Amino acid sequence: MAPFAGATPPTTPPPTTPPGNGSCTAAAYHSGTVYVGGDTVSYSGRAWKAEWWTQGETPSTGGSGVWQDLGAC
């Protein structure tokens, strides 16, 4: 181990953030999962809420309109 100059080295590794999930607290979107109205997901650094039942429709502001964009997270 190399010496650590000038301070006490950390004893635990820094926290990691899952790729693509940023600071979102909602679970990441998965195309095979069934979502119902009110479910929230994170996708591409944004939070999304399902307006009704959906499966396989990627969160976006287009398409059927099932996803409501809740903003960046």
PDB file of N, CA, C and O in Angstrom:
ATOM      1  N   MET A   1       0.850  -1.176   0.000  1.00  0.00           N
ATOM      2  CA  MET A   1       0.000   0.000   0.000  1.00  0.00           C
ATOM      3  C   MET A   1       0.891   1.233   0.000  1.00  0.00           C
ATOM      4  O   MET A   1       1.877   1.296   0.734  1.00  0.00           O
ATOM      5  N   ALA A   2       0.546   2.195  -0.813  1.00  0.00           N
ATOM      6  CA  ALA A   2       1.307   3.437  -0.893  1.00  0.00           C
ATOM      7  C   ALA A   2       0.974   4.313   0.307  1.00  0.00           C
ATOM      8  O   ALA A   2      -0.158   4.295   0.789  1.00  0.00           O
ATOM      9  N   PRO A   3       1.944   5.079   0.793  1.00  0.00           N
ATOM     10  CA  PRO A   3       1.652   5.977   1.907  1.00  0.00           C
ATOM     11  C   PRO A   3       0.648   7.047   1.500  1.00  0.00           C
ATOM     12  O   PRO A   3       0.604   7.467   0.344  1.00  0.00           O
ATOM     13  N   PHE A   4      -0.149   7.476   2.454  1.00  0.00           N
ATOM     14  CA  PHE A   4      -1.160   8.519   2.240  1.00  0.00           C
ATOM     15  C   PHE A   4      -0.650   9.769   2.928  1.00  0.00           C
ATOM     16  O   PHE A   4      -0.609   9.823   4.157  1.00  0.00           O
ATOM     17  N   ALA A   5      -0.263  10.773   2.159  1.00  0.00           N
ATOM     18  CA  ALA A   5       0.396  11.953   2.716  1.00  0.00           C
ATOM     19  C   ALA A   5      -0.591  12.988   3.238  1.00  0.00           C
ATOM     20  O   ALA A   5      -1.470  13.431   2.500  1.00  0.00           O
ATOM     21  N   GLY A   6      -0.459  13.373   4.485  1.00  0.00           N
ATOM     22  CA  GLY A   6      -1.141  14.529   5.014  1.00  0.00           C
ATOM     23  C   GLY A   6      -2.512  14.323   5.627  1.00  0.00           C
ATOM     24  O   GLY A   6      -3.065  15.271   6.185  1.00  0.00           O
ATOM     25  N   ALA A   7      -3.080  13.148   5.553  1.00  0.00           N
ATOM     26  CA  ALA A   7      -4.408  12.944   6.128  1.00  0.00           C
ATOM     27  C   ALA A   7      -4.637  11.452   6.374  1.00  0.00           C
ATOM     28  O   ALA A   7      -3.868  10.606   5.918  1.00  0.00           O
ATOM     29  N   THR A   8      -5.676  11.161   7.080  1.00  0.00           N
ATOM     30  CA  THR A   8      -6.039   9.771   7.323  1.00  0.00           C
ATOM     31  C   THR A   8      -6.801   9.244   6.107  1.00  0.00           C
ATOM     32  O   THR A   8      -7.745   9.891   5.654  1.00  0.00           O
ATOM     33  N   PRO A   9      -6.415   8.092   5.571  1.00  0.00           N
ATOM     34  CA  PRO A   9      -7.120   7.574   4.399  1.00  0.00           C
ATOM     35  C   PRO A   9      -8.543   7.147   4.755  1.00  0.00           C
ATOM     36  O   PRO A   9      -8.810   6.797   5.905  1.00  0.00           O
ATOM     37  N   PRO A  10      -9.449   7.169   3.796  1.00  0.00           N
ATOM     38  CA  PRO A  10     -10.810   6.730   4.064  1.00  0.00           C
ATOM     39  C   PRO A  10     -10.832   5.233   4.394  1.00  0.00           C
ATOM     40  O   PRO A  10      -9.998   4.465   3.913  1.00  0.00           O
ATOM     41  N   THR A  11     -11.792   4.841   5.216  1.00  0.00           N
ATOM     42  CA  THR A  11     -11.892   3.432   5.587  1.00  0.00           C
ATOM     43  C   THR A  11     -12.983   2.710   4.796  1.00  0.00           C
ATOM     44  O   THR A  11     -13.058   1.482   4.818  1.00  0.00           O
ATOM     45  N   THR A  12     -13.815   3.462   4.108  1.00  0.00           N
ATOM     46  CA  THR A  12     -14.851   2.862   3.279  1.00  0.00           C
ATOM     47  C   THR A  12     -14.795   3.487   1.894  1.00  0.00           C
ATOM     48  O   THR A  12     -14.405   4.646   1.756  1.00  0.00           O
ATOM     49  N   PRO A  13     -15.178   2.738   0.870  1.00  0.00           N
ATOM     50  CA  PRO A  13     -15.162   3.322  -0.476  1.00  0.00           C
ATOM     51  C   PRO A  13     -16.268   4.364  -0.620  1.00  0.00           C
ATOM     52  O   PRO A  13     -17.256   4.331   0.114  1.00  0.00           O
ATOM     53  N   PRO A  14     -16.102   5.281  -1.557  1.00  0.00           N
ATOM     54  CA  PRO A  14     -17.149   6.288  -1.767  1.00  0.00           C
ATOM     55  C   PRO A  14     -18.419   5.616  -2.289  1.00  0.00           C
ATOM     56  O   PRO A  14     -18.338   4.555  -2.908  1.00  0.00           O
ATOM     57  N   PRO A  15     -19.587   6.211  -2.051  1.00  0.00           N
ATOM     58  CA  PRO A  15     -20.822   5.622  -2.563  1.00  0.00           C
ATOM     59  C   PRO A  15     -20.829   5.632  -4.083  1.00  0.00           C
ATOM     60  O   PRO A  15     -20.257   6.527  -4.705  1.00  0.00           O
ATOM     61  N   THR A  16     -21.468   4.653  -4.672  1.00  0.00           N
ATOM     62  CA  THR A  16     -21.575   4.605  -6.128  1.00  0.00           C
ATOM     63  C   THR A  16     -23.021   4.814  -6.532  1.00  0.00           C
ATOM     64  O   THR A  16     -23.944   4.463  -5.796  1.00  0.00           O
ATOM     65  N   THR A  17     -23.203   5.380  -7.689  1.00  0.00           N
ATOM     66  CA  THR A  17     -24.539   5.613  -8.223  1.00  0.00           C
ATOM     67  C   THR A  17     -24.726   4.695  -9.408  1.00  0.00           C
ATOM     68  O   THR A  17     -23.865   4.663 -10.286  1.00  0.00           O
ATOM     69  N   PRO A  18     -25.814   3.946  -9.474  1.00  0.00           N
ATOM     70  CA  PRO A  18     -26.019   3.063 -10.622  1.00  0.00           C
ATOM     71  C   PRO A  18     -26.032   3.838 -11.926  1.00  0.00           C
ATOM     72  O   PRO A  18     -26.588   4.935 -11.982  1.00  0.00           O
ATOM     73  N   PRO A  19     -25.426   3.289 -12.985  1.00  0.00           N
ATOM     74  CA  PRO A  19     -25.419   3.987 -14.261  1.00  0.00           C
ATOM     75  C   PRO A  19     -26.829   4.289 -14.739  1.00  0.00           C
ATOM     76  O   PRO A  19     -27.713   3.438 -14.642  1.00  0.00           O
ATOM     77  N   GLY A  20     -27.045   5.489 -15.251  1.00  0.00           N
ATOM     78  CA  GLY A  20     -28.331   5.868 -15.808  1.00  0.00           C
ATOM     79  C   GLY A  20     -29.401   6.182 -14.775  1.00  0.00           C
ATOM     80  O   GLY A  20     -30.511   6.575 -15.136  1.00  0.00           O
ATOM     81  N   ASN A  21     -29.089   6.017 -13.507  1.00  0.00           N
ATOM     82  CA  ASN A  21     -30.114   6.269 -12.503  1.00  0.00           C
ATOM     83  C   ASN A  21     -29.905   7.608 -11.799  1.00  0.00           C
ATOM     84  O   ASN A  21     -30.807   8.074 -11.103  1.00  0.00           O
ATOM     85  N   GLY A  22     -28.746   8.234 -11.961  1.00  0.00           N
ATOM     86  CA  GLY A  22     -28.498   9.540 -11.349  1.00  0.00           C
ATOM     87  C   GLY A  22     -28.926   9.575  -9.902  1.00  0.00           C
ATOM     88  O   GLY A  22     -28.641   8.649  -9.143  1.00  0.00           O
ATOM     89  N   SER A  23     -29.610  10.638  -9.511  1.00  0.00           N
ATOM     90  CA  SER A  23     -30.080  10.750  -8.130  1.00  0.00           C
ATOM     91  C   SER A  23     -31.544  10.348  -8.010  1.00  0.00           C
ATOM     92  O   SER A  23     -32.188  10.642  -7.002  1.00  0.00           O
ATOM     93  N   CYS A  24     -32.071   9.682  -9.026  1.00  0.00           N
ATOM     94  CA  CYS A  24     -33.468   9.260  -9.011  1.00  0.00           C
ATOM     95  C   CYS A  24     -33.694   8.236  -7.906  1.00  0.00           C
ATOM     96  O   CYS A  24     -32.877   7.339  -7.701  1.00  0.00           O
ATOM     97  N   THR A  25     -34.809   8.379  -7.199  1.00  0.00           N
ATOM     98  CA  THR A  25     -35.131   7.418  -6.151  1.00  0.00           C
ATOM     99  C   THR A  25     -36.055   6.321  -6.653  1.00  0.00           C
ATOM    100  O   THR A  25     -36.170   5.274  -6.015  1.00  0.00           O
ATOM    101  N   ALA A  26     -36.713   6.539  -7.778  1.00  0.00           N
ATOM    102  CA  ALA A  26     -37.581   5.508  -8.349  1.00  0.00           C
ATOM    103  C   ALA A  26     -36.724   4.425  -8.996  1.00  0.00           C
ATOM    104  O   ALA A  26     -35.610   4.690  -9.448  1.00  0.00           O
ATOM    105  N   ALA A  27     -37.250   3.212  -9.036  1.00  0.00           N
ATOM    106  CA  ALA A  27     -36.544   2.105  -9.675  1.00  0.00           C
ATOM    107  C   ALA A  27     -36.368   2.387 -11.164  1.00  0.00           C
ATOM    108  O   ALA A  27     -37.173   3.094 -11.770  1.00  0.00           O
ATOM    109  N   ALA A  28     -35.329   1.840 -11.733  1.00  0.00           N
ATOM    110  CA  ALA A  28     -35.077   2.001 -13.161  1.00  0.00           C
ATOM    111  C   ALA A  28     -36.160   1.308 -13.987  1.00  0.00           C
ATOM    112  O   ALA A  28     -36.683   0.266 -13.591  1.00  0.00           O
ATOM    113  N   TYR A  29     -36.489   1.890 -15.126  1.00  0.00           N
ATOM    114  CA  TYR A  29     -37.474   1.321 -16.046  1.00  0.00           C
ATOM    115  C   TYR A  29     -36.938   0.032 -16.648  1.00  0.00           C
ATOM    116  O   TYR A  29     -35.761  -0.050 -17.002  1.00  0.00           O
ATOM    117  N   HIS A  30     -37.803  -0.983 -16.768  1.00  0.00           N
ATOM    118  CA  HIS A  30     -37.481  -2.247 -17.443  1.00  0.00           C
ATOM    119  C   HIS A  30     -38.624  -2.574 -18.385  1.00  0.00           C
ATOM    120  O   HIS A  30     -39.778  -2.623 -17.960  1.00  0.00           O
ATOM    121  N   SER A  31     -38.325  -2.798 -19.656  1.00  0.00           N
ATOM    122  CA  SER A  31     -39.366  -2.981 -20.666  1.00  0.00           C
ATOM    123  C   SER A  31     -40.251  -4.197 -20.410  1.00  0.00           C
ATOM    124  O   SER A  31     -41.400  -4.200 -20.851  1.00  0.00           O
ATOM    125  N   GLY A  32     -39.776  -5.218 -19.726  1.00  0.00           N
ATOM    126  CA  GLY A  32     -40.574  -6.413 -19.472  1.00  0.00           C
ATOM    127  C   GLY A  32     -41.483  -6.308 -18.256  1.00  0.00           C
ATOM    128  O   GLY A  32     -42.287  -7.206 -18.006  1.00  0.00           O
ATOM    129  N   THR A  33     -41.366  -5.227 -17.500  1.00  0.00           N
ATOM    130  CA  THR A  33     -42.170  -5.051 -16.287  1.00  0.00           C
ATOM    131  C   THR A  33     -43.520  -4.439 -16.632  1.00  0.00           C
ATOM    132  O   THR A  33     -43.608  -3.561 -17.490  1.00  0.00           O
ATOM    133  N   VAL A  34     -44.563  -4.901 -15.967  1.00  0.00           N
ATOM    134  CA  VAL A  34     -45.897  -4.304 -16.114  1.00  0.00           C
ATOM    135  C   VAL A  34     -45.995  -3.155 -15.111  1.00  0.00           C
ATOM    136  O   VAL A  34     -45.708  -3.326 -13.926  1.00  0.00           O
ATOM    137  N   TYR A  35     -46.399  -1.993 -15.594  1.00  0.00           N
ATOM    138  CA  TYR A  35     -46.605  -0.819 -14.755  1.00  0.00           C
ATOM    139  C   TYR A  35     -48.088  -0.447 -14.796  1.00  0.00           C
ATOM    140  O   TYR A  35     -48.742  -0.586 -15.830  1.00  0.00           O
ATOM    141  N   VAL A  36     -48.602   0.015 -13.687  1.00  0.00           N
ATOM    142  CA  VAL A  36     -49.999   0.451 -13.613  1.00  0.00           C
ATOM    143  C   VAL A  36     -50.031   1.926 -13.231  1.00  0.00           C
ATOM    144  O   VAL A  36     -49.022   2.480 -12.794  1.00  0.00           O
ATOM    145  N   GLY A  37     -51.181   2.556 -13.394  1.00  0.00           N
ATOM    146  CA  GLY A  37     -51.330   3.971 -13.087  1.00  0.00           C
ATOM    147  C   GLY A  37     -50.792   4.322 -11.714  1.00  0.00           C
ATOM    148  O   GLY A  37     -51.154   3.696 -10.719  1.00  0.00           O
ATOM    149  N   GLY A  38     -49.927   5.324 -11.661  1.00  0.00           N
ATOM    150  CA  GLY A  38     -49.332   5.772 -10.409  1.00  0.00           C
ATOM    151  C   GLY A  38     -47.927   5.248 -10.171  1.00  0.00           C
ATOM    152  O   GLY A  38     -47.197   5.804  -9.350  1.00  0.00           O
ATOM    153  N   ASP A  39     -47.524   4.176 -10.880  1.00  0.00           N
ATOM    154  CA  ASP A  39     -46.154   3.663 -10.726  1.00  0.00           C
ATOM    155  C   ASP A  39     -45.163   4.687 -11.242  1.00  0.00           C
ATOM    156  O   ASP A  39     -45.419   5.352 -12.245  1.00  0.00           O
ATOM    157  N   THR A  40     -44.031   4.817 -10.561  1.00  0.00           N
ATOM    158  CA  THR A  40     -42.987   5.732 -11.006  1.00  0.00           C
ATOM    159  C   THR A  40     -41.719   4.946 -11.319  1.00  0.00           C
ATOM    160  O   THR A  40     -41.424   3.930 -10.691  1.00  0.00           O
ATOM    161  N   VAL A  41     -40.981   5.444 -12.304  1.00  0.00           N
ATOM    162  CA  VAL A  41     -39.717   4.842 -12.718  1.00  0.00           C
ATOM    163  C   VAL A  41     -38.718   5.947 -13.006  1.00  0.00           C
ATOM    164  O   VAL A  41     -39.083   7.117 -13.119  1.00  0.00           O
ATOM    165  N   SER A  42     -37.464   5.568 -13.123  1.00  0.00           N
ATOM    166  CA  SER A  42     -36.449   6.502 -13.594  1.00  0.00           C
ATOM    167  C   SER A  42     -35.946   5.993 -14.941  1.00  0.00           C
ATOM    168  O   SER A  42     -35.802   4.789 -15.155  1.00  0.00           O
ATOM    169  N   TYR A  43     -35.686   6.930 -15.835  1.00  0.00           N
ATOM    170  CA  TYR A  43     -35.216   6.579 -17.174  1.00  0.00           C
ATOM    171  C   TYR A  43     -34.500   7.784 -17.756  1.00  0.00           C
ATOM    172  O   TYR A  43     -35.066   8.876 -17.809  1.00  0.00           O
ATOM    173  N   SER A  44     -33.277   7.602 -18.187  1.00  0.00           N
ATOM    174  CA  SER A  44     -32.468   8.663 -18.811  1.00  0.00           C
ATOM    175  C   SER A  44     -32.374   9.917 -17.950  1.00  0.00           C
ATOM    176  O   SER A  44     -32.467  11.031 -18.467  1.00  0.00           O
ATOM    177  N   GLY A  45     -32.190   9.746 -16.636  1.00  0.00           N
ATOM    178  CA  GLY A  45     -31.996  10.874 -15.738  1.00  0.00           C
ATOM    179  C   GLY A  45     -33.260  11.656 -15.420  1.00  0.00           C
ATOM    180  O   GLY A  45     -33.194  12.778 -14.917  1.00  0.00           O
ATOM    181  N   ARG A  46     -34.419  11.058 -15.716  1.00  0.00           N
ATOM    182  CA  ARG A  46     -35.694  11.718 -15.447  1.00  0.00           C
ATOM    183  C   ARG A  46     -36.600  10.745 -14.715  1.00  0.00           C
ATOM    184  O   ARG A  46     -36.447   9.529 -14.835  1.00  0.00           O
ATOM    185  N   ALA A  47     -37.544  11.285 -13.957  1.00  0.00           N
ATOM    186  CA  ALA A  47     -38.556  10.470 -13.282  1.00  0.00           C
ATOM    187  C   ALA A  47     -39.824  10.507 -14.124  1.00  0.00           C
ATOM    188  O   ALA A  47     -40.173  11.533 -14.708  1.00  0.00           O
ATOM    189  N   TRP A  48     -40.507   9.366 -14.174  1.00  0.00           N
ATOM    190  CA  TRP A  48     -41.711   9.234 -14.993  1.00  0.00           C
ATOM    191  C   TRP A  48     -42.799   8.542 -14.185  1.00  0.00           C
ATOM    192  O   TRP A  48     -42.507   7.688 -13.348  1.00  0.00           O
ATOM    193  N   LYS A  49     -44.061   8.911 -14.435  1.00  0.00           N
ATOM    194  CA  LYS A  49     -45.190   8.274 -13.765  1.00  0.00           C
ATOM    195  C   LYS A  49     -46.118   7.686 -14.815  1.00  0.00           C
ATOM    196  O   LYS A  49     -46.488   8.356 -15.779  1.00  0.00           O
ATOM    197  N   ALA A  50     -46.496   6.409 -14.614  1.00  0.00           N
ATOM    198  CA  ALA A  50     -47.447   5.766 -15.525  1.00  0.00           C
ATOM    199  C   ALA A  50     -48.845   6.291 -15.240  1.00  0.00           C
ATOM    200  O   ALA A  50     -49.254   6.388 -14.083  1.00  0.00           O
ATOM    201  N   GLU A  51     -49.574   6.628 -16.291  1.00  0.00           N
ATOM    202  CA  GLU A  51     -50.940   7.116 -16.158  1.00  0.00           C
ATOM    203  C   GLU A  51     -51.943   5.963 -16.135  1.00  0.00           C
ATOM    204  O   GLU A  51     -53.025   6.096 -15.563  1.00  0.00           O
ATOM    205  N   TRP A  52     -51.593   4.840 -16.751  1.00  0.00           N
ATOM    206  CA  TRP A  52     -52.426   3.640 -16.776  1.00  0.00           C
ATOM    207  C   TRP A  52     -51.531   2.448 -17.039  1.00  0.00           C
ATOM    208  O   TRP A  52     -50.311   2.596 -17.113  1.00  0.00           O
ATOM    209  N   TRP A  53     -52.110   1.275 -17.180  1.00  0.00           N
ATOM    210  CA  TRP A  53     -51.368   0.037 -17.397  1.00  0.00           C
ATOM    211  C   TRP A  53     -50.512   0.149 -18.647  1.00  0.00           C
ATOM    212  O   TRP A  53     -50.969   0.640 -19.679  1.00  0.00           O
ATOM    213  N   THR A  54     -49.263  -0.310 -18.551  1.00  0.00           N
ATOM    214  CA  THR A  54     -48.383  -0.332 -19.716  1.00  0.00           C
ATOM    215  C   THR A  54     -47.301  -1.380 -19.526  1.00  0.00           C
ATOM    216  O   THR A  54     -46.938  -1.728 -18.402  1.00  0.00           O
ATOM    217  N   GLN A  55     -46.801  -1.867 -20.629  1.00  0.00           N
ATOM    218  CA  GLN A  55     -45.656  -2.768 -20.638  1.00  0.00           C
ATOM    219  C   GLN A  55     -44.947  -2.603 -21.973  1.00  0.00           C
ATOM    220  O   GLN A  55     -45.578  -2.655 -23.028  1.00  0.00           O
ATOM    221  N   GLY A  56     -43.645  -2.406 -21.924  1.00  0.00           N
ATOM    222  CA  GLY A  56     -42.854  -2.320 -23.143  1.00  0.00           C
ATOM    223  C   GLY A  56     -42.850  -0.970 -23.834  1.00  0.00           C
ATOM    224  O   GLY A  56     -42.201  -0.827 -24.870  1.00  0.00           O
ATOM    225  N   GLU A  57     -43.541   0.016 -23.311  1.00  0.00           N
ATOM    226  CA  GLU A  57     -43.498   1.360 -23.902  1.00  0.00           C
ATOM    227  C   GLU A  57     -42.518   2.212 -23.116  1.00  0.00           C
ATOM    228  O   GLU A  57     -42.773   2.580 -21.970  1.00  0.00           O
ATOM    229  N   THR A  58     -41.398   2.518 -23.744  1.00  0.00           N
ATOM    230  CA  THR A  58     -40.342   3.288 -23.100  1.00  0.00           C
ATOM    231  C   THR A  58     -40.853   4.660 -22.684  1.00  0.00           C
ATOM    232  O   THR A  58     -41.552   5.320 -23.453  1.00  0.00           O
ATOM    233  N   PRO A  59     -40.509   5.100 -21.464  1.00  0.00           N
ATOM    234  CA  PRO A  59     -40.948   6.429 -21.023  1.00  0.00           C
ATOM    235  C   PRO A  59     -40.518   7.526 -21.994  1.00  0.00           C
ATOM    236  O   PRO A  59     -39.348   7.629 -22.360  1.00  0.00           O
ATOM    237  N   SER A  60     -41.475   8.327 -22.396  1.00  0.00           N
ATOM    238  CA  SER A  60     -41.230   9.473 -23.268  1.00  0.00           C
ATOM    239  C   SER A  60     -42.486  10.341 -23.253  1.00  0.00           C
ATOM    240  O   SER A  60     -43.515   9.961 -22.693  1.00  0.00           O
ATOM    241  N   THR A  61     -42.384  11.501 -23.873  1.00  0.00           N
ATOM    242  CA  THR A  61     -43.541  12.382 -23.958  1.00  0.00           C
ATOM    243  C   THR A  61     -44.335  12.112 -25.229  1.00  0.00           C
ATOM    244  O   THR A  61     -45.350  12.766 -25.469  1.00  0.00           O
ATOM    245  N   GLY A  62     -43.891  11.154 -26.053  1.00  0.00           N
ATOM    246  CA  GLY A  62     -44.614  10.788 -27.271  1.00  0.00           C
ATOM    247  C   GLY A  62     -45.381   9.494 -27.042  1.00  0.00           C
ATOM    248  O   GLY A  62     -45.761   9.174 -25.915  1.00  0.00           O
ATOM    249  N   GLY A  63     -45.599   8.768 -28.101  1.00  0.00           N
ATOM    250  CA  GLY A  63     -46.290   7.494 -28.004  1.00  0.00           C
ATOM    251  C   GLY A  63     -47.742   7.658 -27.597  1.00  0.00           C
ATOM    252  O   GLY A  63     -48.419   8.584 -28.043  1.00  0.00           O
ATOM    253  N   SER A  64     -48.219   6.756 -26.748  1.00  0.00           N
ATOM    254  CA  SER A  64     -49.631   6.755 -26.335  1.00  0.00           C
ATOM    255  C   SER A  64     -49.927   7.803 -25.272  1.00  0.00           C
ATOM    256  O   SER A  64     -51.093   8.067 -24.978  1.00  0.00           O
ATOM    257  N   GLY A  65     -48.900   8.399 -24.693  1.00  0.00           N
ATOM    258  CA  GLY A  65     -49.111   9.372 -23.618  1.00  0.00           C
ATOM    259  C   GLY A  65     -49.238   8.739 -22.247  1.00  0.00           C
ATOM    260  O   GLY A  65     -49.653   9.395 -21.292  1.00  0.00           O
ATOM    261  N   VAL A  66     -48.879   7.455 -22.146  1.00  0.00           N
ATOM    262  CA  VAL A  66     -49.000   6.748 -20.866  1.00  0.00           C
ATOM    263  C   VAL A  66     -48.044   7.286 -19.813  1.00  0.00           C
ATOM    264  O   VAL A  66     -48.335   7.185 -18.621  1.00  0.00           O
ATOM    265  N   TRP A  67     -46.912   7.856 -20.216  1.00  0.00           N
ATOM    266  CA  TRP A  67     -45.913   8.341 -19.257  1.00  0.00           C
ATOM    267  C   TRP A  67     -46.005   9.842 -19.058  1.00  0.00           C
ATOM    268  O   TRP A  67     -46.051  10.608 -20.021  1.00  0.00           O
ATOM    269  N   GLN A  68     -46.031  10.257 -17.791  1.00  0.00           N
ATOM    270  CA  GLN A  68     -45.975  11.676 -17.431  1.00  0.00           C
ATOM    271  C   GLN A  68     -44.557  11.970 -16.964  1.00  0.00           C
ATOM    272  O   GLN A  68     -44.053  11.310 -16.055  1.00  0.00           O
ATOM    273  N   ASP A  69     -43.915  12.948 -17.573  1.00  0.00           N
ATOM    274  CA  ASP A  69     -42.550  13.353 -17.214  1.00  0.00           C
ATOM    275  C   ASP A  69     -42.612  14.151 -15.915  1.00  0.00           C
ATOM    276  O   ASP A  69     -43.236  15.211 -15.865  1.00  0.00           O
ATOM    277  N   LEU A  70     -41.967  13.646 -14.867  1.00  0.00           N
ATOM    278  CA  LEU A  70     -41.947  14.334 -13.578  1.00  0.00           C
ATOM    279  C   LEU A  70     -40.724  15.221 -13.400  1.00  0.00           C
ATOM    280  O   LEU A  70     -40.577  15.882 -12.372  1.00  0.00           O
ATOM    281  N   GLY A  71     -39.846  15.238 -14.400  1.00  0.00           N
ATOM    282  CA  GLY A  71     -38.681  16.118 -14.359  1.00  0.00           C
ATOM    283  C   GLY A  71     -37.385  15.386 -14.082  1.00  0.00           C
ATOM    284  O   GLY A  71     -37.350  14.182 -13.830  1.00  0.00           O
ATOM    285  N   ALA A  72     -36.336  16.158 -14.140  1.00  0.00           N
ATOM    286  CA  ALA A  72     -34.985  15.621 -13.929  1.00  0.00           C
ATOM    287  C   ALA A  72     -34.800  15.159 -12.494  1.00  0.00           C
ATOM    288  O   ALA A  72     -35.369  15.717 -11.556  1.00  0.00           O
ATOM    289  N   CYS A  73     -33.995  14.132 -12.356  1.00  0.00           N
ATOM    290  CA  CYS A  73     -33.679  13.641 -11.013  1.00  0.00           C
ATOM    291  C   CYS A  73     -32.257  13.133 -10.972  1.00  0.00           C
ATOM    292  O   CYS A  73     -31.795  12.676  -9.926  1.00  0.00           O
TER     293      CYS A  73
END
